[in-house]
Amino acid sequence: MASPKDELVFLPLGGLGEIGMNAALYGFGPEQNRQWILVDCGMGFGGEEHLPGIDVVYPDLRFIEEERHNLLGIFITHAHEDHIGALVEMWPRLRAPVYATRFAVGLLETRRLSEPGAPKVDLKEIIPGQRLKVGPFEIEYVPVAHSIPESNALAIRTPHGLVVHTGDWKLDPTPYLGSLTSEETFRALGDEGVLALVCDSTNVVREGESPSEADVSRSLAELIKDAPQRVAVTTFASNVARIRSVAEAARECGREVVVVGRAMDRVVDVASECGYLEGLPEFRKPDTFGYLPRDKVVALLTGSQGEPRAALARIAQDEHPDIALSKGDRVIFSSRGIPGNEKAIGAIINSLIEQGIEVITDRTELVHVSGHPRRGELAKMYQWTRPQIAIPAHGEAMHLAEHAKFAHGQGIKEVVRAKNGSLVRLAPGPAEITDNIPAGRLYKDGNIVIEAGERALPERRKLAFAGIVSVAIAIDEQGEIAGDPIVDAMGLPEKNRQGASLTDIIADTVGDVLDGLSKAKRRDPEAVETAVQRAVRAAVNEAWGKKPACHILVIEV
């Protein structure tokens, strides 16, 4: 039973304000002594212009790190990277048991083993449909249809009521592989009484209902059957249903499947262990591709999002050691671009087309369906669950705002527009945001994790915009210049409008400054550095119109 001071709260730390980086806390108890569970621990993707050198983004979990003695467990809804991708990196800061289904456990273990020095995470396998009691929470895994096996919503029961956290889901009567989103199950939850529905917003701007995965399978089969030469299909590596569809289509027309890309290899291994690829011919290795007849092979490739180091990008640039495509071959993008990846994907498509390779996307053929609900599907979820409170989740600001309007239109009286860091009291009393907790981003930079406020990123942006000038000057004890200063410029044009060398202009400027300083001034390294830096930046700005970063090194000899 709940005491009068006990509250049920929801606190998103990622995923409410962006697509990806999903991490949401639920807390129960008095304000100063709550117990918590964390739902998902996902990553986002970098590659944006304002994040040079950053490929992966993590949610900032400092709040729950400080409260980790009250963290009862981490519950994974499914194995997509935006729900599990931060776990291996962040788990040592939390050290709570992680509950996930067999497929997700397999992918987490495979990934951990592929990363040197990765910690051994405390993984506990959950069976879909299972209920688990931890502290004041009882968590039930509720199977749903999505674009990866063993996806689940969570029914979170507490002394203050039932919360349904949908995770990623859709309605698909013929999912080809995996679970159905059961009307009967969600109606039963609605009959039990749903206090709050925390629901996927990704496709709320799209009308109607999504096509079925079975429709995509039929379309892919026709495109592979009709292809005159080689076929390459690129898709999300985690989409096991799509992998199986391609493999079955290849088998029907006498083609062998070559799997290319480490992420695809990992998923195929785990899917095979779980029985999702049972009955299919064995997949071939990349080094067999060139020996198979052009009309007898299908390549399954990573790189559908334009990732520069993935298989497809390397193939498009003719840089892959094993795979090459030729005029007349067919590439199928069985995916849709994640917002922000359009330029990279477009560059690959253009490169392939210029080589005479046919490219098919979802603009012209049914080669992809989303794993997220459109408005028609969302309406059914609200009809089945009949929640008192709606909290839009899993989306950018546009998606969350549109979902809030949609929920009001479904007759939901309490709709909370939360964002990352919003502490939402669900019960007792009316649902409302009662506090704002620090929430932000961490960046994976090489093999370390840095905070968003570190100076490295603004410095890199500055370097990308105007380059850097380095000057080394040797000065002896009497203030005499020992030899000629050494000048190096990176990221600057070679010549100005008049054709004069920028390096010569910089060298002349350094010489003029040093000649103009007294010997006493030259014996002060800081004074020399300041004078040279100011003069160089001014001279380059006059010649080029930009002020580069300057690194002046004064060596006393």
C-alpha positions as MATLAB code, in Angstrom:
seq = 'MASPKDELVFLPLGGLGEIGMNAALYGFGPEQNRQWILVDCGMGFGGEEHLPGIDVVYPDLRFIEEERHNLLGIFITHAHEDHIGALVEMWPRLRAPVYATRFAVGLLETRRLSEPGAPKVDLKEIIPGQRLKVGPFEIEYVPVAHSIPESNALAIRTPHGLVVHTGDWKLDPTPYLGSLTSEETFRALGDEGVLALVCDSTNVVREGESPSEADVSRSLAELIKDAPQRVAVTTFASNVARIRSVAEAARECGREVVVVGRAMDRVVDVASECGYLEGLPEFRKPDTFGYLPRDKVVALLTGSQGEPRAALARIAQDEHPDIALSKGDRVIFSSRGIPGNEKAIGAIINSLIEQGIEVITDRTELVHVSGHPRRGELAKMYQWTRPQIAIPAHGEAMHLAEHAKFAHGQGIKEVVRAKNGSLVRLAPGPAEITDNIPAGRLYKDGNIVIEAGERALPERRKLAFAGIVSVAIAIDEQGEIAGDPIVDAMGLPEKNRQGASLTDIIADTVGDVLDGLSKAKRRDPEAVETAVQRAVRAAVNEAWGKKPACHILVIEV';
ca = [
       0.000    0.000    0.000;
       1.104    3.556   -0.728;
       1.721    6.019    2.083;
       0.307    9.582    1.839;
       3.737   10.925    0.807;
       4.342    8.403   -1.947;
       4.312    9.715   -5.512;
       4.524    8.006   -8.906;
       6.707   10.051  -11.265;
       7.994    9.859  -14.830;
      11.358   11.366  -15.760;
      12.641   11.098  -19.363;
      16.395   11.594  -19.763;
      16.451   10.945  -23.514;
      14.044   10.383  -26.401;
      11.647   13.262  -25.711;
      13.049   15.889  -28.052;
      14.885   13.680  -30.540;
      14.475   10.431  -32.458;
      16.766    8.077  -30.554;
      18.705    8.131  -27.276;
      15.734    6.646  -25.406;
      16.052    6.503  -21.618;
      13.118    6.992  -19.238;
      12.905    6.727  -15.461;
       9.873    5.812  -13.387;
      10.044    6.576   -9.677;
       7.876    5.682   -6.708;
       8.024    6.847   -3.113;
       8.397   10.075   -1.123;
      10.339   12.872   -2.774;
      13.532   12.345   -0.777;
      13.582    8.554   -0.988;
      12.198    7.303   -4.296;
      12.941    3.957   -5.864;
      13.556    3.969   -9.595;
      13.501    1.798  -12.688;
      15.119    2.805  -15.988;
      13.374    1.859  -19.236;
      15.902    1.538  -22.098;
      19.361    3.037  -22.401;
      19.818    4.019  -26.028;
      22.149    6.090  -28.114;
      21.712    8.700  -30.810;
      23.838    9.242  -33.870;
      26.268   12.100  -34.474;
      27.612   12.964  -37.896;
      26.056   16.442  -37.768;
      28.018   19.494  -38.882;
      28.061   20.991  -35.389;
      29.491   17.735  -33.966;
      32.720   17.193  -35.942;
      34.324   13.857  -35.109;
      31.341   12.613  -33.107;
      29.561    9.487  -34.341;
      27.605    8.474  -31.220;
      25.592   10.460  -28.673;
      24.502    9.208  -25.235;
      21.952   10.567  -22.767;
      23.405   12.294  -19.739;
      22.344   10.027  -16.860;
      24.000   11.978  -14.039;
      20.712   12.217  -12.104;
      20.275    8.457  -11.797;
      24.025    7.938  -11.396;
      23.745    9.922   -8.165;
      20.646    7.886   -7.232;
      21.958    4.524   -8.349;
      21.624    3.060   -4.834;
      17.863    3.420   -5.434;
      17.911    2.064   -9.017;
      16.167   -1.324   -8.936;
      16.742   -2.368  -12.521;
      17.058   -1.452  -16.200;
      14.306   -2.801  -18.449;
      14.974   -3.081  -22.191;
      11.937   -2.959  -24.481;
      13.800   -4.184  -27.596;
      17.222   -4.416  -29.161;
      17.413   -1.388  -31.462;
      20.492    0.774  -30.926;
      18.411    3.781  -29.911;
      17.168    1.665  -26.981;
      20.263   -0.386  -26.019;
      23.210    1.376  -27.683;
      24.385    3.305  -24.599;
      24.113    0.387  -22.202;
      27.607   -1.097  -22.479;
      29.184    2.352  -22.054;
      26.892    3.608  -19.283;
      26.319    0.444  -17.264;
      29.474    0.773  -15.096;
      28.048    4.075  -13.850;
      24.755    2.407  -12.848;
      25.511   -1.261  -12.062;
      21.871   -2.305  -11.857;
      20.531   -5.612  -13.221;
      19.438   -5.404  -16.877;
      16.290   -7.256  -17.938;
      15.832   -8.098  -21.620;
      14.517  -10.841  -23.896;
      16.743  -13.544  -25.371;
      17.372  -11.745  -28.662;
      18.317   -8.469  -26.959;
      20.547  -10.306  -24.471;
      22.268  -12.049  -27.379;
      22.953   -8.793  -29.240;
      24.217   -7.082  -26.074;
      26.572   -9.959  -25.324;
      27.818  -10.137  -28.922;
      28.449   -6.421  -28.962;
      30.239   -6.498  -25.609;
      32.527   -9.282  -26.762;
      33.416   -7.270  -29.879;
      34.549   -4.249  -27.845;
      37.900   -4.670  -26.047;
      37.643   -3.844  -22.359;
      33.827   -3.690  -22.324;
      32.343   -4.544  -18.908;
      30.415   -7.722  -18.212;
      26.862   -6.431  -17.827;
      24.484   -8.109  -15.350;
      21.988   -9.408  -17.933;
      18.832  -11.248  -16.917;
      16.722  -12.920  -19.595;
      12.977  -12.203  -19.682;
      10.317  -14.176  -21.539;
       7.745  -12.036  -23.413;
       4.570  -12.017  -21.346;
       6.499  -12.509  -18.102;
       5.778  -10.411  -15.002;
       8.520   -9.353  -12.633;
       8.203   -7.729   -9.182;
      10.915   -5.255   -8.187;
      10.287   -3.037   -5.176;
       6.986   -1.184   -5.611;
       6.875   -1.984   -9.350;
       5.485   -4.993  -11.152;
       6.639   -4.997  -14.784;
       4.942   -7.085  -17.453;
       6.503   -7.545  -20.883;
       3.719   -7.160  -23.479;
       4.703   -8.310  -27.015;
       4.166   -5.833  -29.869;
       4.870   -5.775  -33.606;
       7.950   -3.803  -34.594;
      10.868   -4.029  -37.025;
      13.009   -6.235  -34.776;
      12.202   -9.515  -33.013;
      10.939   -9.637  -29.435;
       9.770   -6.041  -29.135;
       7.687   -5.289  -26.073;
       5.611   -2.648  -24.409;
       5.837   -2.534  -20.624;
       2.810   -2.646  -18.343;
       4.148   -1.069  -15.153;
       1.894   -1.680  -12.152;
       2.345    0.378   -8.984;
       0.305    1.091   -5.845;
      -0.814    4.324   -7.575;
      -1.925    2.709  -10.810;
      -0.933    1.119  -14.121;
       1.322    2.831  -16.660;
       1.628    1.465  -20.209;
       4.975    2.354  -21.770;
       4.544    1.323  -25.405;
       8.155    1.390  -26.558;
       8.316    1.172  -30.358;
       5.315   -0.556  -31.909;
       2.907   -0.741  -34.832;
      -0.127   -2.738  -35.914;
       0.662   -5.454  -38.426;
      -1.726   -8.377  -38.924;
       0.918  -10.216  -40.997;
       4.307   -9.259  -39.515;
       6.172  -12.023  -41.408;
       8.324  -12.638  -38.341;
       7.816  -11.698  -34.713;
       4.874  -10.699  -32.576;
       1.467   -9.181  -33.162;
       0.271   -6.141  -31.235;
      -2.716   -7.844  -29.615;
      -5.961   -5.894  -29.415;
      -7.198   -8.363  -26.807;
      -4.187   -7.809  -24.557;
      -4.326   -4.012  -24.710;
      -8.111   -3.971  -24.254;
      -7.597   -6.082  -21.123;
      -5.114   -3.502  -19.836;
      -7.686   -0.798  -20.588;
     -10.325   -2.750  -18.661;
      -7.905   -3.019  -15.725;
      -7.593    0.775  -15.816;
      -4.638    2.611  -17.367;
      -3.470    5.611  -15.410;
      -1.013    6.808  -18.071;
      -0.036    5.879  -21.620;
       3.524    6.855  -22.580;
       3.392    6.363  -26.316;
       5.510    6.364  -29.501;
       5.135    9.606  -31.534;
       7.409    8.867  -34.505;
       4.730    8.659  -37.216;
       1.986   10.777  -35.666;
       2.195   13.180  -38.627;
       1.239   10.402  -41.066;
      -2.398    9.505  -41.752;
      -3.875    6.018  -41.959;
      -2.114    2.779  -41.079;
       1.242    1.349  -42.148;
       1.443   -1.371  -44.799;
       2.398   -4.836  -43.589;
       5.849   -6.373  -43.563;
       4.356   -9.213  -45.631;
       3.593   -6.683  -48.411;
       7.242   -5.625  -48.447;
       8.325   -9.247  -48.613;
       6.239   -9.837  -51.748;
       7.566   -6.682  -53.385;
      11.201   -7.597  -52.640;
      10.651  -11.075  -54.038;
       9.460   -9.612  -57.365;
      12.339   -7.127  -57.581;
      14.934   -9.827  -56.891;
      13.292  -12.255  -59.318;
      13.180   -9.684  -62.155;
      16.743   -8.399  -61.710;
      18.933   -9.230  -64.731;
      22.255   -9.139  -62.873;
      23.522   -8.809  -59.306;
      21.197   -7.573  -56.556;
      22.359   -5.755  -53.422;
      19.852   -5.007  -50.665;
      20.724   -2.575  -47.904;
      18.558   -2.392  -44.801;
      18.828   -1.879  -41.058;
      20.998   -4.748  -39.831;
      18.565   -5.439  -36.988;
      15.566   -6.035  -39.280;
      15.582   -9.824  -39.115;
      12.221  -10.104  -40.905;
      13.692   -8.193  -43.856;
      16.804  -10.393  -43.836;
      14.623  -13.489  -43.915;
      12.440  -12.032  -46.700;
      15.491  -11.374  -48.873;
      16.944  -14.819  -48.177;
      13.690  -16.598  -49.065;
      13.302  -14.536  -52.239;
      16.879  -15.375  -53.224;
      16.311  -19.086  -52.631;
      13.187  -19.081  -54.814;
      15.127  -17.804  -57.831;
      18.314  -19.784  -57.303;
      20.488  -17.000  -55.894;
      22.918  -17.262  -52.991;
      23.004  -14.662  -50.207;
      26.249  -12.942  -49.250;
      26.160  -11.027  -45.951;
      28.427   -7.960  -45.838;
      29.078   -5.794  -42.764;
      29.979   -6.510  -39.145;
      26.641   -5.301  -37.741;
      24.797   -7.580  -40.164;
      27.060  -10.501  -39.181;
      26.284   -9.993  -35.485;
      22.532   -9.893  -36.045;
      22.585  -12.950  -38.322;
      24.534  -14.907  -35.687;
      22.113  -14.027  -32.869;
      19.002  -14.469  -35.046;
      20.254  -17.908  -36.086;
      20.821  -18.902  -32.455;
      17.268  -17.803  -31.630;
      15.811  -19.799  -34.540;
      14.625  -16.833  -36.626;
      16.581  -17.937  -39.724;
      15.824  -21.647  -39.446;
      15.349  -23.517  -42.719;
      17.340  -21.080  -44.866;
      20.456  -22.004  -46.847;
      23.712  -20.995  -45.197;
      24.774  -17.444  -45.991;
      28.057  -16.945  -47.858;
      31.046  -14.829  -46.813;
      32.000  -11.601  -48.649;
      35.098  -13.144  -50.239;
      32.859  -15.500  -52.282;
      30.962  -12.657  -53.956;
      33.281  -12.194  -56.921;
      33.239  -15.909  -57.782;
      29.438  -16.228  -58.048;
      27.661  -15.653  -61.392;
      26.150  -12.153  -61.604;
      22.617  -13.504  -61.884;
      23.035  -15.945  -58.986;
      23.858  -13.672  -56.048;
      22.145  -11.291  -53.623;
      24.256   -9.198  -51.255;
      22.810   -8.074  -47.928;
      24.638   -4.881  -46.961;
      24.980   -2.529  -44.032;
      25.048    1.209  -44.749;
      21.426    2.120  -45.515;
      21.863    5.386  -43.570;
      24.894    6.552  -45.526;
      27.405    5.656  -42.817;
      30.822    6.436  -44.362;
      32.579    3.327  -43.014;
      29.734    0.877  -43.696;
      29.786   -1.612  -46.557;
      27.568    0.267  -49.021;
      29.501    3.547  -48.869;
      32.766    1.708  -49.476;
      31.243   -0.209  -52.386;
      29.870    3.012  -53.912;
      33.418    4.453  -53.819;
      34.902    1.188  -55.154;
      36.921    0.819  -51.951;
      35.549   -2.478  -50.587;
      38.103   -5.315  -50.572;
      35.607   -8.037  -51.596;
      32.519   -6.466  -53.180;
      32.233   -4.555  -56.452;
      29.123   -3.669  -58.438;
      28.922   -3.032  -62.171;
      26.687   -1.389  -64.728;
      23.352   -3.232  -64.871;
      23.392   -4.370  -61.236;
      20.504   -3.411  -58.943;
      20.714   -1.852  -55.453;
      17.573   -1.803  -53.290;
      17.353    0.583  -50.330;
      14.968   -1.404  -48.110;
      14.925    1.385  -45.542;
      14.000    5.013  -44.995;
      16.529    7.699  -44.142;
      16.688    8.838  -40.534;
      16.374   12.655  -40.369;
      19.844   14.160  -40.732;
      21.205   11.380  -42.949;
      19.665   12.574  -46.223;
      22.842   14.144  -47.669;
      24.997   11.094  -47.004;
      22.396    8.718  -48.456;
      21.900   10.949  -51.497;
      25.647   11.025  -52.195;
      25.787    7.219  -52.252;
      22.726    6.949  -54.496;
      24.181    9.488  -56.946;
      27.527    7.703  -57.003;
      25.863    4.366  -57.803;
      23.674    5.861  -60.543;
      26.685    7.526  -62.174;
      28.241    4.052  -62.439;
      25.199    2.744  -64.317;
      23.808    0.837  -61.328;
      20.030    0.809  -60.925;
      18.859    2.159  -57.539;
      15.410    1.391  -56.109;
      14.061    3.170  -53.018;
      10.757    3.420  -51.193;
       9.909    6.468  -53.319;
       9.062    4.189  -56.244;
       8.503    0.689  -54.840;
       7.137   -0.850  -51.627;
      10.531   -1.896  -50.288;
      10.179   -0.590  -46.747;
       7.554   -0.048  -44.074;
       8.066    1.765  -40.813;
       7.954   -0.024  -37.483;
       6.057    2.859  -35.871;
       2.322    3.631  -35.692;
       0.543    6.114  -37.912;
      -2.493    8.073  -36.730;
      -4.957    5.285  -37.454;
      -2.949    2.864  -35.347;
      -2.514    5.385  -32.541;
      -6.281    5.956  -32.471;
      -6.834    2.244  -31.901;
      -4.285    2.146  -29.072;
      -6.109    4.995  -27.320;
      -9.465    3.257  -27.872;
      -8.150    0.016  -26.421;
      -6.269    1.381  -23.392;
      -8.476    4.418  -22.534;
      -5.802    6.124  -20.377;
      -6.475    8.957  -17.951;
      -3.146   10.596  -18.886;
      -1.256   10.718  -22.192;
       2.451   11.511  -22.451;
       3.826   11.680  -26.021;
       7.294   10.116  -26.257;
       9.871    8.997  -28.840;
      10.021   12.031  -31.097;
      11.301   15.482  -31.865;
       9.450   18.571  -30.631;
       7.253   18.583  -33.748;
       6.172   14.972  -33.184;
       5.490   15.482  -29.473;
       3.400   18.616  -30.097;
       1.354   16.935  -32.821;
       0.823   13.852  -30.660;
      -0.397   16.037  -27.782;
      -3.022   17.591  -30.059;
      -3.947   14.141  -31.342;
      -4.366   12.768  -27.803;
      -6.678   15.661  -26.885;
      -8.678   14.774  -30.003;
      -9.038   11.227  -28.687;
     -10.785   12.572  -25.602;
      -7.809   12.393  -23.226;
      -8.270   15.189  -20.695;
      -4.785   15.095  -19.133;
      -2.048   15.399  -21.755;
       1.447   16.266  -20.519;
       3.941   17.826  -22.964;
       7.118   16.595  -21.322;
      10.670   16.877  -22.593;
      13.999   15.475  -21.474;
      14.471   16.447  -17.835;
      10.766   17.047  -17.083;
       9.813   15.444  -13.773;
       6.154   14.510  -14.257;
       4.028   13.581  -11.232;
       1.493   11.010  -12.428;
      -0.169   10.392   -9.076;
      -1.613   11.324   -6.667;
      -3.443   14.382   -7.933;
      -3.525   15.782  -11.456;
      -0.614   14.972  -13.771;
       1.821   17.861  -13.995;
       5.473   18.777  -14.414;
       6.737   19.513  -10.907;
      10.439   20.029  -11.546;
      13.096   20.132  -14.249;
      16.100   17.882  -13.751;
      19.438   18.438  -15.533;
      19.386   16.328  -18.701;
      21.613   16.611  -21.703;
      23.988   14.727  -23.935;
      27.328   13.004  -23.744;
      29.483   12.422  -26.820;
      31.550    9.368  -27.734;
      34.739   10.965  -29.012;
      37.122    8.282  -30.220;
      37.230    5.845  -27.329;
      36.346    8.311  -24.557;
      33.097    9.982  -23.501;
      33.045   13.769  -23.139;
      30.447   16.197  -21.822;
      28.583   18.542  -24.155;
      30.230   21.603  -22.593;
      33.821   20.577  -23.248;
      35.832   22.957  -25.421;
      36.948   20.321  -27.928;
      33.875   20.640  -30.151;
      33.729   24.442  -30.494;
      37.476   24.395  -31.146;
      36.978   21.816  -33.916;
      34.211   23.880  -35.462;
      36.516   26.889  -35.437;
      39.301   24.874  -37.060;
      36.907   23.602  -39.727;
      35.825   27.168  -40.517;
      39.162   28.988  -40.632;
      42.018   26.529  -40.136;
      45.051   27.035  -37.939;
      48.430   28.784  -38.221;
      51.377   27.487  -36.186;
      54.516   29.560  -35.676;
      57.653   28.430  -33.832;
      60.183   31.135  -32.794;
      63.539   30.578  -31.077;
      64.942   33.493  -28.998;
      68.181   33.490  -27.002;
      68.892   35.042  -23.599;
      69.897   38.372  -25.174;
      66.584   38.673  -27.043;
      68.143   37.812  -30.417;
      66.190   35.669  -32.928;
      67.928   32.299  -33.323;
      67.304   31.266  -36.915;
      64.234   31.850  -39.073;
      60.803   31.307  -37.494;
      59.008   28.185  -38.731;
      55.496   28.761  -40.120;
      52.894   26.087  -40.894;
      49.302   26.690  -42.000;
      46.543   24.065  -42.190;
      43.114   24.621  -43.686;
      44.026   27.921  -45.367;
      44.010   28.594  -49.118;
      47.428   28.684  -50.747;
      47.064   32.182  -52.265;
      45.012   35.350  -51.846;
      43.033   37.097  -54.631;
      46.176   38.732  -55.970;
      48.035   35.417  -56.131;
      50.320   36.067  -53.186;
      51.208   33.070  -50.991;
      49.439   33.194  -47.638;
      52.347   31.382  -46.019;
      54.713   34.095  -47.275;
      52.376   36.807  -45.985;
      52.341   35.127  -42.555;
      56.129   34.724  -42.513;
      56.650   38.374  -43.477;
      54.209   39.472  -40.776;
      56.024   37.423  -38.122;
      59.352   38.926  -39.215;
      57.986   42.484  -39.100;
      56.561   41.976  -35.605;
      59.807   40.537  -34.237;
      61.860   43.319  -35.829;
      59.578   45.865  -34.182;
      60.004   44.476  -30.671;
      62.816   45.609  -28.426;
      65.253   43.005  -27.099;
      63.724   43.434  -23.650;
      60.262   42.649  -25.040;
      61.614   39.650  -26.925;
      62.851   38.185  -23.630;
      59.206   38.017  -22.480;
      57.704   34.918  -24.203;
      54.108   35.897  -23.383;
      54.549   39.349  -24.906;
      56.031   37.815  -28.077;
      53.198   35.265  -28.348;
      50.517   37.940  -27.937;
      52.062   40.359  -30.432;
      52.651   37.705  -33.098;
      49.224   36.138  -32.692;
      47.390   39.455  -33.081;
      49.439   40.472  -36.097;
      49.071   37.107  -37.873;
      45.293   36.964  -37.393;
      44.962   40.544  -38.669;
      47.191   39.913  -41.688;
      45.374   36.713  -42.671;
      41.999   38.390  -42.198;
      43.073   41.199  -44.532;
      44.333   38.730  -47.146;
      41.572   36.095  -46.880;
      38.634   37.543  -44.947;
      38.848   34.981  -42.110;
      40.739   34.814  -38.827;
      42.350   31.407  -38.236;
      43.244   29.918  -34.887;
      46.881   30.666  -34.076;
      49.354   28.598  -32.098;
      52.528   30.534  -31.318;
      55.409   28.631  -29.686;
      58.321   30.675  -28.296;
      61.383   28.602  -27.469;
      64.017   30.129  -25.192;
      67.527   28.989  -26.180;
];
